């Protein structure tokens, strides 16, 4: 009997998550916010009814790590190195890099000088809050025109990747910055070599495997190599990034000797099928992760005045710095793009992976959750004041790359 109830609950959660996603076009409320609120509502219902459920909190980091791998791979697959998109990609990279560095610098400086925190602890707690969530930003940019949607895709994807690599760099060792740089450089070189070999092997597997089970084997292999790289203290996400970028930009090697061994038309069909499987698995992991995160969030911390003030200050800093950046560099485009700086899955995943001895009492789970909800709420307001672009129907018919950005 209990089995049937569990199956029923899982099915209802998945269907609700799907409804949250497709209703965004009309409600302008991102599905991520609805999932967190659903988790909080379930917590209240369970506490009120007195129903006992197993403690699933230990599974959250596991689910989070899987989500991290899927999100980063998905983000890397969206980055196309094409001449026609060079300007947009360059601006996206500059925006992601400058805003992340500026925000982390300011917050770290405040934590060190005002709250007297160690520099390493301050950096590890600041970086997750500086990363734009591609999992939230890309599907929420549906009401922007095509160029702006592509900019948001590039900016948020690069922000994810740079932020995660910076976070891994700080965690790499406890030595001085100089030793860290040398160690990280050597580790990065080794990782790139391993990534090149792994990419070649997995790409061949993706292209050549004829058995009806193939894409799951590829994903499992990526997760396996990631876990092994983590065990030997290599920047494992390099592997995922290189693999995703190589698949997304296979055209760069189409006119080389590789053409003798690969049928590129079929290979791209395989990649498109792989992306669909990846998108659906990401949807499942994201759905359960955010609901569980909301379920285990302490509601008492939400009404703590210190948490509210700090979260409001952090959120204000995010959007004020973004407004200044776009006003200085992009002029009249500021009004639309300024709203799209949501925090989300990557912020949570990195925050829960901070070792206990680097945690800070002032930046707790509730502050992080409040910043996520506030940033999503501001983005929601931006969507409400943005007019639906005239080019949207045309864009949706142009191909899977833009469609993937809209429904991802």
Order of alpha helices (4+ residues) and beta strands (2+ residues): alpha-alpha-alpha-alpha-alpha-alpha-alpha-alpha-alpha-alpha-alpha-alpha-alpha-alpha-alpha-alpha-alpha
